[in-house]
C-alpha cells in the first residue's frame, strides 16, 4: 500500500512538472482566443506542444486528448485543430508481456495457434494487434497492454488531484465543465479496455448495417483482455494510389463511406465513433471494411431529431434554428442570454463571407456552432461529443478520397433519398399537433364556466353570445382536426387553416 502511495506521489510530481507549462499557456490562450475572432497560428503551436506532452505522458492522456479534441466548449479553435491530429499510435508492448496475457486467457500459444507473428502489426494506447492462425483460420489477435487497468486507475487519480491543484486558477464554470469531462472519461475509458464490450459493440453494428454491404470481422474468441477476430486484409482507405490501381471509384467510395456513417448515426441505436484511417480499409472489389469497435456512440430518437434540426439550421443559416437546436441538445446553457447567442451565431455566419452553403465543409459549419459553444460553455452530452469527433474524422477521409467532396451536398442527397427530411417534418408537425392539443385542453377548462354563464343569462340572445357559440363550434372543429391529423395529416392541416381564417374573420366582425 505504501509503495502505491509513493508511486502516486512520484507520478503526480512528474505530471505536474510536464503539465504546468501547458496549463499556463492554455489559460492564457483561451482568454486570447475569446477576445480575437481571427485564427492565431501562435496559439495553434501551443496546442501542438500540448499534444506532444499528452503523447509523452502515455495511454491515459492520449485517450483524454482524443476526447478533448471534440470539446469546443473547453478548447479554443486553434487547440481543437491540434488535438484532432492526436493519433492513437504507440509502440507496442514487449512481446513477452503480450504472450503472458494471451496464455493466461487461452493457454500455451504454441498449442493454441498454428502460427503466431510476434511482431505487432499495430500498436495503440490501450493494446496492440498481432497476426496469427487460430483453428486454421487467419486471425487478428488484440491484446491489452501490460497492467493497463492499473495504469488507467493510477493516472485518473493523479489527473483528479492535479485538477484540484489548478482549481484556484480556473473560473468555476470552466472547472465544472472539465470535472464533468474527467468524471465521464474515468468511467468510459475502462469500456475501451474491456474486449467483452467491444465484441458486443461489433455484433450490434454488424447486425444493423449488414444490408449495406459493409465488411466487419467475425468474433472468434473473446475475454476481457484478449479479442480474436477473423483477419480481413484490405487497402488502407487513405492509400489513394493503391485504390486507383484497383480501379476503385474514389468519389463513389467517399459518398458510400459518408452514407454508411450517416445511416448509423440517424438510423441505428449505435454508431462507430472512431473512423480514423487506421480503422477503415477497402477490399479489392471496393467494399468498405470496418475495424476497432471500442469507441462507439449511442443516440436516442430525441437526440437524432434534434441533430437533424441542427443540420437544417446550419444548411439554411437560420440563427434561430441553430440556437434552439444547440439549447435542446444541452450544448448551451438555458440561462445564457438568447440575444447575445443570436448575435454570436449571426457573426459566425457572416464570417463565412457569403459563400454558398453548398460549397462549405462540415468543419466550417461546425465552426459556427463551435464559436458559440466556446463563448457560452456548457456540459456537452458525451454522445454529442463523439458525434462531432466522428464527423470531423470522416470528412477528412472523404476529402482525401475526393478533394471536391462537399459535406452539405452529400448530406442533402442522403437526407432526401433516405426520407430523413420527411421524417423530420413529420416529427415537427407531430410536435406542433401535440402542443396544440395541450393548449386546447387547457382552453377547454374554461368551457364549464362559459356554459354556466350562458345558463345564468336571462333575456334574448345577444350578438356577443352568438359569437361565443361560433367560437365554441370552431374550437370543436379545431380539436377534431388536430386529433384527426394522426390519420390524415394533409386534410386535417387544410381544415385547420380554413378554421383559423374563419375565426380571424369572425373576430373582425
VMD Tcl script that draws the C-alpha trace (Angstrom):
set ca {
  {0.00 0.00 0.00}
  {2.83 2.39 0.94}
  {4.55 1.57 -2.35}
  {1.42 2.52 -4.29}
  {1.19 5.85 -2.43}
  {4.86 6.57 -3.17}
  {4.28 5.68 -6.84}
  {1.28 8.01 -7.00}
  {3.23 10.86 -5.44}
  {6.15 10.40 -7.85}
  {3.82 10.26 -10.85}
  {1.93 13.33 -9.63}
  {5.16 15.37 -9.38}
  {6.30 14.13 -12.80}
  {2.96 15.01 -14.42}
  {2.81 18.37 -12.65}
  {6.21 19.38 -13.99}
  {5.18 18.46 -17.55}
  {1.64 19.84 -17.42}
  {2.15 23.13 -15.59}
  {3.61 24.98 -18.63}
  {0.85 23.50 -20.82}
  {-1.84 24.63 -18.35}
  {-0.47 28.18 -18.07}
  {-0.35 28.61 -21.85}
  {-3.82 27.07 -22.22}
  {-5.43 29.52 -19.76}
  {-3.74 32.48 -21.48}
  {-4.58 31.24 -24.98}
  {-8.19 30.57 -24.04}
  {-8.67 34.20 -22.99}
  {-6.92 35.50 -26.11}
  {-8.98 33.29 -28.40}
  {-12.20 34.57 -26.84}
  {-11.18 38.17 -27.48}
  {-9.93 37.59 -31.02}
  {-12.15 36.08 -33.73}
  {-9.23 35.62 -36.15}
  {-7.30 32.35 -36.23}
  {-3.99 32.61 -34.34}
  {-1.22 30.24 -35.50}
  {0.85 31.00 -32.42}
  {-1.96 29.58 -30.29}
  {-2.10 26.54 -32.59}
  {1.63 25.94 -31.99}
  {0.98 25.96 -28.25}
  {-1.81 23.47 -28.86}
  {0.59 21.19 -30.74}
  {3.08 21.39 -27.87}
  {0.24 20.33 -25.56}
  {-0.45 17.36 -27.88}
  {3.23 16.35 -27.74}
  {3.07 16.46 -23.94}
  {-0.05 14.28 -23.88}
  {1.67 11.78 -26.18}
  {4.68 11.72 -23.87}
  {2.51 11.08 -20.80}
  {1.15 7.85 -22.26}
  {-2.08 5.90 -22.84}
  {-4.48 7.69 -20.48}
  {-3.55 11.14 -21.75}
  {-3.72 10.07 -25.40}
  {-7.27 8.90 -24.86}
  {-8.14 12.02 -22.85}
  {-6.69 14.18 -25.61}
  {-8.93 12.45 -28.15}
  {-11.95 13.29 -26.02}
  {-10.84 16.92 -25.69}
  {-10.38 17.15 -29.48}
  {-14.18 17.31 -29.81}
  {-14.80 19.77 -26.96}
  {-15.38 23.25 -28.44}
  {-16.76 24.31 -25.06}
  {-13.32 23.76 -23.47}
  {-10.61 24.26 -26.08}
  {-10.07 27.29 -28.32}
  {-10.42 26.57 -32.04}
  {-6.63 26.53 -32.54}
  {-6.22 23.82 -29.90}
  {-9.07 21.82 -31.42}
  {-7.23 21.65 -34.73}
  {-4.04 20.49 -32.99}
  {-5.77 17.88 -30.82}
  {-7.74 16.47 -33.76}
  {-4.39 15.28 -35.17}
  {-3.67 13.28 -31.99}
  {-3.22 9.75 -33.31}
  {-3.65 6.64 -31.21}
  {-0.25 5.26 -32.28}
  {2.12 3.99 -29.60}
  {4.95 1.46 -29.87}
  {3.63 -1.97 -28.85}
  {4.48 -3.71 -25.57}
  {7.35 -6.16 -25.42}
  {6.03 -9.45 -26.79}
  {6.81 -11.25 -23.53}
  {4.08 -9.17 -21.82}
  {1.57 -9.83 -24.60}
  {2.41 -13.55 -24.58}
  {1.81 -13.75 -20.83}
  {-1.62 -12.10 -21.21}
  {-2.59 -14.37 -24.11}
  {-1.56 -17.55 -22.31}
  {-3.39 -16.51 -19.13}
  {-6.56 -16.27 -21.21}
  {-6.18 -19.08 -23.79}
  {-3.34 -21.37 -22.79}
  {0.02 -22.12 -24.37}
  {0.47 -20.16 -27.63}
  {2.34 -22.97 -29.37}
  {-0.57 -25.34 -28.71}
  {-3.44 -22.97 -29.43}
  {-2.05 -21.29 -32.56}
  {-0.73 -22.93 -35.71}
  {1.21 -19.72 -36.39}
  {1.85 -16.52 -34.44}
  {3.75 -13.47 -35.68}
  {5.43 -11.90 -32.65}
  {5.80 -8.54 -34.40}
  {2.66 -6.48 -33.81}
  {1.06 -5.01 -36.95}
  {-0.20 -2.03 -34.94}
  {0.22 -0.52 -31.52}
  {-2.36 1.67 -29.80}
  {-2.59 3.35 -26.40}
  {-4.55 0.52 -24.77}
  {-3.31 -2.52 -26.68}
  {-1.72 -3.98 -29.81}
  {-2.66 -6.32 -32.66}
  {-0.85 -9.44 -33.90}
  {-1.40 -11.68 -36.92}
  {-1.81 -15.40 -36.28}
  {-3.52 -18.60 -37.40}
  {-6.09 -19.97 -34.95}
  {-8.07 -23.14 -35.68}
  {-6.57 -23.00 -39.19}
  {-8.09 -19.54 -39.72}
  {-6.15 -16.30 -40.32}
  {-6.90 -14.06 -37.37}
  {-6.04 -10.71 -35.78}
  {-5.28 -11.00 -32.05}
  {-5.93 -7.88 -29.97}
  {-4.17 -7.89 -26.59}
  {-4.38 -5.36 -23.77}
  {-1.22 -3.59 -22.70}
  {0.54 -4.97 -19.67}
  {-1.06 -3.75 -16.43}
  {-3.28 -1.31 -18.36}
  {-6.05 -1.27 -15.74}
  {-3.57 -0.21 -13.06}
  {-2.07 2.49 -15.30}
  {-5.52 3.90 -16.09}
  {-6.59 3.85 -12.44}
  {-3.34 5.49 -11.28}
  {-3.40 8.19 -13.95}
  {-7.05 9.10 -13.36}
  {-6.38 9.53 -9.62}
  {-3.43 11.80 -10.43}
  {-5.43 13.79 -13.02}
  {-8.18 14.46 -10.48}
  {-5.58 15.55 -7.90}
  {-3.95 17.92 -10.39}
  {-7.33 19.40 -11.32}
  {-7.89 20.27 -7.65}
  {-4.41 21.83 -7.55}
  {-5.23 24.01 -10.56}
  {-8.75 24.87 -9.37}
  {-7.82 28.24 -7.86}
  {-6.69 29.40 -11.31}
  {-9.85 28.27 -13.16}
  {-13.22 30.04 -13.13}
  {-15.99 27.97 -11.58}
  {-17.89 27.40 -14.84}
  {-14.84 26.02 -16.64}
  {-13.83 23.93 -13.63}
  {-17.26 22.26 -13.52}
  {-17.10 21.50 -17.28}
  {-13.60 19.97 -17.01}
  {-14.64 17.98 -13.92}
  {-17.61 16.57 -15.82}
  {-15.37 15.53 -18.72}
  {-12.90 13.77 -16.43}
  {-15.66 12.07 -14.41}
  {-17.25 10.71 -17.57}
  {-13.86 9.77 -19.03}
  {-12.86 7.90 -15.86}
  {-15.89 5.64 -16.29}
  {-15.88 5.17 -20.07}
  {-12.16 4.53 -20.57}
  {-12.44 1.12 -18.90}
  {-15.05 0.10 -21.50}
  {-12.45 0.52 -24.25}
  {-10.05 -1.76 -22.36}
  {-12.75 -4.43 -21.96}
  {-12.96 -6.65 -25.04}
  {-16.28 -8.17 -23.95}
  {-17.83 -4.74 -24.52}
  {-16.04 -4.23 -27.84}
  {-17.22 -7.64 -29.11}
  {-20.80 -6.74 -28.22}
  {-20.48 -3.38 -29.99}
  {-19.15 -5.15 -33.10}
  {-22.05 -7.60 -33.20}
  {-24.68 -4.88 -32.80}
  {-23.20 -2.67 -35.53}
  {-22.77 -5.60 -37.92}
  {-26.39 -6.63 -37.40}
  {-27.55 -3.06 -38.04}
  {-25.61 -2.48 -41.27}
  {-25.42 -5.97 -42.77}
  {-27.81 -4.95 -45.58}
  {-25.46 -2.11 -46.59}
  {-22.75 -4.48 -47.88}
  {-20.09 -3.40 -45.36}
  {-17.46 -5.93 -44.22}
  {-16.96 -6.45 -40.48}
  {-14.76 -9.21 -38.95}
  {-16.21 -12.18 -37.06}
  {-15.56 -12.61 -33.33}
  {-13.76 -15.95 -32.84}
  {-12.72 -15.65 -29.19}
  {-13.21 -13.00 -26.54}
  {-12.12 -12.44 -22.95}
  {-11.67 -9.20 -21.05}
  {-8.02 -8.90 -22.13}
  {-7.87 -10.73 -25.47}
  {-10.02 -10.49 -28.59}
  {-9.53 -12.75 -31.62}
  {-11.16 -11.63 -34.88}
  {-11.16 -13.08 -38.37}
  {-8.42 -11.33 -40.31}
  {-9.71 -9.37 -43.29}
  {-6.97 -7.85 -45.38}
  {-7.73 -4.58 -47.13}
  {-6.23 -1.45 -48.64}
  {-5.91 1.43 -46.19}
  {-8.69 3.84 -47.04}
  {-6.33 6.82 -47.44}
  {-3.95 4.90 -49.75}
  {-5.28 6.68 -52.83}
  {-2.58 5.28 -55.15}
  {-3.38 1.62 -54.35}
  {-7.14 2.26 -54.59}
  {-6.72 3.76 -58.06}
  {-4.61 0.79 -59.13}
  {-7.60 -1.42 -58.23}
  {-9.82 0.82 -60.41}
  {-11.96 1.80 -57.42}
  {-14.12 4.90 -57.97}
  {-12.90 7.22 -55.19}
  {-15.80 9.66 -55.50}
  {-18.35 6.86 -55.06}
  {-16.29 5.41 -52.20}
  {-16.32 8.76 -50.35}
  {-20.09 9.02 -50.80}
  {-20.66 5.44 -49.64}
  {-18.44 5.95 -46.60}
  {-20.32 9.07 -45.56}
  {-23.66 7.39 -46.25}
  {-22.71 4.41 -44.05}
  {-21.90 6.57 -41.04}
  {-24.87 8.92 -41.50}
  {-27.12 5.85 -41.56}
  {-25.50 4.51 -38.40}
  {-25.96 7.86 -36.75}
  {-29.54 8.63 -37.76}
  {-30.99 5.15 -38.29}
  {-29.41 2.82 -35.74}
  {-29.10 2.56 -31.96}
  {-25.27 2.62 -32.04}
  {-22.59 4.18 -34.25}
  {-18.85 3.71 -34.78}
  {-17.29 6.86 -33.27}
  {-13.65 6.45 -34.28}
  {-13.36 6.34 -38.09}
  {-9.70 7.33 -38.36}
  {-7.72 5.88 -41.32}
  {-6.31 3.01 -39.22}
  {-9.82 1.69 -38.57}
  {-11.01 1.72 -42.19}
  {-9.94 -0.29 -45.22}
  {-11.24 -1.25 -48.64}
  {-11.43 -4.72 -50.20}
  {-10.15 -5.37 -53.71}
  {-13.71 -5.17 -55.05}
  {-14.36 -1.79 -53.39}
  {-16.24 -2.79 -50.24}
  {-15.63 -0.85 -47.03}
  {-14.07 -2.77 -44.12}
  {-14.59 -1.56 -40.53}
  {-12.20 -2.34 -37.67}
  {-11.99 -1.47 -33.95}
  {-15.30 -1.04 -32.13}
  {-14.01 0.14 -28.77}
  {-15.23 3.73 -29.16}
  {-18.92 3.88 -30.03}
  {-21.79 6.29 -29.50}
  {-25.47 5.73 -28.83}
  {-28.20 8.23 -29.71}
  {-31.83 8.06 -28.69}
  {-34.59 9.11 -31.09}
  {-35.00 12.53 -29.47}
  {-31.31 13.40 -29.87}
  {-31.36 12.24 -33.51}
  {-34.34 14.53 -34.17}
  {-32.51 17.47 -32.57}
  {-29.39 16.74 -34.65}
  {-31.49 16.80 -37.83}
  {-32.86 20.17 -36.77}
  {-29.32 21.45 -36.19}
  {-28.29 20.21 -39.67}
  {-31.28 22.01 -41.13}
  {-30.35 25.23 -39.32}
  {-26.70 25.07 -40.39}
  {-27.62 24.38 -44.01}
  {-30.17 27.23 -44.16}
  {-28.02 29.54 -41.98}
  {-31.04 30.11 -39.75}
  {-29.74 31.58 -36.47}
  {-32.97 30.78 -34.60}
  {-32.97 27.10 -35.57}
  {-29.25 26.78 -34.76}
  {-29.74 28.42 -31.37}
  {-32.83 26.38 -30.48}
  {-31.14 23.13 -31.57}
  {-28.00 23.82 -29.53}
  {-30.13 24.62 -26.49}
  {-32.21 21.45 -26.97}
  {-29.00 19.40 -27.29}
  {-27.76 20.90 -23.99}
  {-24.80 22.33 -25.87}
  {-25.64 25.75 -24.43}
  {-26.80 26.83 -21.01}
  {-30.54 27.64 -20.88}
  {-29.60 30.58 -18.64}
  {-27.47 32.19 -21.35}
  {-28.70 35.42 -22.92}
  {-30.51 34.45 -26.13}
  {-29.89 37.85 -27.71}
  {-26.13 37.56 -27.23}
  {-26.18 33.95 -28.50}
  {-28.09 35.02 -31.61}
  {-25.57 37.79 -32.27}
  {-22.70 35.33 -31.88}
  {-24.28 32.91 -34.36}
  {-25.01 35.70 -36.87}
  {-21.41 36.95 -36.64}
  {-20.09 33.40 -37.21}
  {-22.37 33.03 -40.23}
  {-21.23 36.40 -41.56}
  {-17.59 35.25 -41.28}
  {-18.34 32.62 -43.92}
  {-18.03 35.53 -46.38}
  {-21.32 34.99 -48.12}
  {-20.28 31.67 -49.61}
  {-22.98 29.37 -50.86}
  {-23.73 26.81 -48.17}
  {-23.39 24.02 -50.72}
  {-19.69 24.86 -51.04}
  {-18.97 24.54 -47.31}
  {-17.33 21.75 -45.40}
  {-18.65 20.30 -42.16}
  {-15.69 21.87 -40.37}
  {-16.86 25.31 -41.48}
  {-20.43 24.62 -40.48}
  {-19.34 23.27 -37.11}
  {-17.25 26.39 -36.64}
  {-20.48 28.35 -36.33}
  {-21.63 26.06 -33.55}
  {-18.16 25.80 -32.01}
  {-17.69 29.55 -31.72}
  {-20.98 29.94 -29.93}
  {-20.43 26.94 -27.64}
  {-16.96 28.22 -26.73}
  {-18.42 31.62 -25.88}
  {-21.14 30.08 -23.68}
  {-19.61 26.85 -22.31}
  {-21.92 24.14 -21.09}
  {-21.62 20.43 -20.35}
  {-21.87 18.76 -23.74}
  {-23.50 15.29 -23.67}
  {-20.91 12.58 -24.33}
  {-22.79 11.20 -27.33}
  {-22.82 14.62 -28.98}
  {-19.06 14.91 -28.39}
  {-18.50 11.50 -30.02}
  {-20.71 12.52 -32.93}
  {-18.69 15.70 -33.50}
  {-15.44 13.72 -33.37}
  {-16.81 11.12 -35.78}
  {-17.97 13.75 -38.28}
  {-14.65 15.60 -38.30}
  {-12.60 12.42 -38.82}
  {-14.96 11.22 -41.52}
  {-14.81 14.43 -43.51}
  {-11.01 14.37 -43.51}
  {-11.01 10.90 -45.09}
  {-13.73 11.77 -47.61}
  {-11.79 14.84 -48.78}
  {-8.65 12.71 -49.15}
  {-10.60 10.41 -51.47}
  {-12.44 13.20 -53.25}
  {-10.96 16.73 -52.96}
  {-14.28 18.11 -54.27}
  {-16.28 16.34 -51.56}
  {-18.80 18.72 -50.02}
  {-20.48 17.57 -46.86}
  {-23.64 19.63 -47.28}
  {-24.36 18.44 -50.82}
  {-23.85 14.81 -49.82}
  {-25.89 15.29 -46.66}
  {-28.79 16.77 -48.61}
  {-28.76 13.86 -51.04}
  {-28.71 11.40 -48.16}
  {-31.47 13.13 -46.23}
  {-33.72 13.33 -49.30}
  {-33.00 9.85 -50.66}
  {-33.29 8.19 -47.25}
  {-36.53 10.02 -46.42}
  {-34.98 11.57 -43.31}
  {-36.15 15.11 -44.08}
  {-39.69 13.83 -44.47}
  {-39.35 12.20 -41.06}
  {-38.06 15.47 -39.62}
  {-41.00 17.48 -40.96}
  {-43.46 14.80 -39.82}
  {-41.91 14.88 -36.37}
  {-42.09 18.67 -36.24}
  {-45.75 18.55 -37.31}
  {-46.49 15.94 -34.65}
  {-44.81 18.18 -32.09}
  {-46.93 21.08 -33.25}
  {-50.05 18.91 -33.02}
  {-49.14 17.69 -29.53}
  {-48.53 21.22 -28.29}
  {-51.80 22.33 -29.89}
  {-53.71 19.56 -28.13}
  {-52.20 20.60 -24.79}
  {-53.10 24.23 -25.42}
  {-56.63 23.31 -26.45}
  {-57.09 21.05 -23.45}
  {-56.12 23.96 -21.22}
  {-58.56 26.16 -23.08}
  {-61.35 23.62 -22.62}
  {-61.02 24.02 -18.86}
  {-62.94 27.32 -19.16}
  {-65.88 25.83 -21.11}
  {-67.82 24.74 -17.99}
  {-67.59 28.35 -16.78}
  {-68.81 29.61 -20.15}
  {-71.69 27.13 -20.07}
  {-72.68 28.31 -16.60}
  {-72.62 31.93 -17.75}
  {-74.93 31.14 -20.67}
  {-77.34 29.26 -18.45}
  {-77.45 32.15 -15.97}
  {-78.01 34.78 -18.67}
  {-81.64 35.99 -18.90}
  {-83.28 37.63 -21.84}
  {-82.76 37.36 -25.60}
  {-79.53 36.12 -27.04}
  {-77.13 38.96 -27.84}
  {-74.82 39.25 -30.81}
  {-71.84 38.67 -28.50}
  {-73.42 35.42 -27.34}
  {-73.72 34.28 -30.96}
  {-70.02 34.99 -31.34}
  {-69.37 32.86 -28.27}
  {-71.36 29.95 -29.77}
  {-69.43 30.30 -33.04}
  {-66.13 30.32 -31.14}
  {-67.01 27.11 -29.32}
  {-68.07 25.49 -32.60}
  {-64.83 26.47 -34.38}
  {-62.82 25.26 -31.40}
  {-64.56 21.90 -31.58}
  {-63.63 21.60 -35.27}
  {-60.04 22.54 -34.46}
  {-59.85 19.87 -31.76}
  {-61.29 17.26 -34.11}
  {-58.82 18.10 -36.87}
  {-55.86 18.08 -34.51}
  {-56.80 14.58 -33.40}
  {-57.54 13.52 -37.00}
  {-54.05 14.69 -38.06}
  {-52.61 11.37 -36.90}
  {-54.79 9.64 -39.52}
  {-54.65 12.10 -42.41}
  {-52.18 14.95 -42.00}
  {-52.92 16.77 -45.27}
  {-56.71 17.01 -44.91}
  {-56.54 17.99 -41.25}
  {-53.92 20.65 -41.98}
  {-56.11 22.20 -44.72}
  {-59.20 22.24 -42.47}
  {-57.19 23.74 -39.58}
  {-56.05 26.61 -41.86}
  {-59.62 27.26 -43.05}
  {-60.87 27.10 -39.46}
  {-58.31 29.68 -38.34}
  {-59.13 32.00 -41.25}
  {-62.86 31.90 -40.37}
  {-62.01 32.51 -36.72}
  {-59.92 35.61 -37.58}
  {-62.68 36.88 -39.92}
  {-65.30 36.40 -37.21}
  {-63.24 38.38 -34.67}
  {-63.10 41.32 -37.05}
  {-66.88 41.45 -37.47}
}
mol new
graphics top color blue
foreach p $ca { graphics top sphere $p radius 0.5 }
foreach p [lrange $ca 0 end-1] q [lrange $ca 1 end] { graphics top cylinder $p $q radius 0.2 }
display resetview
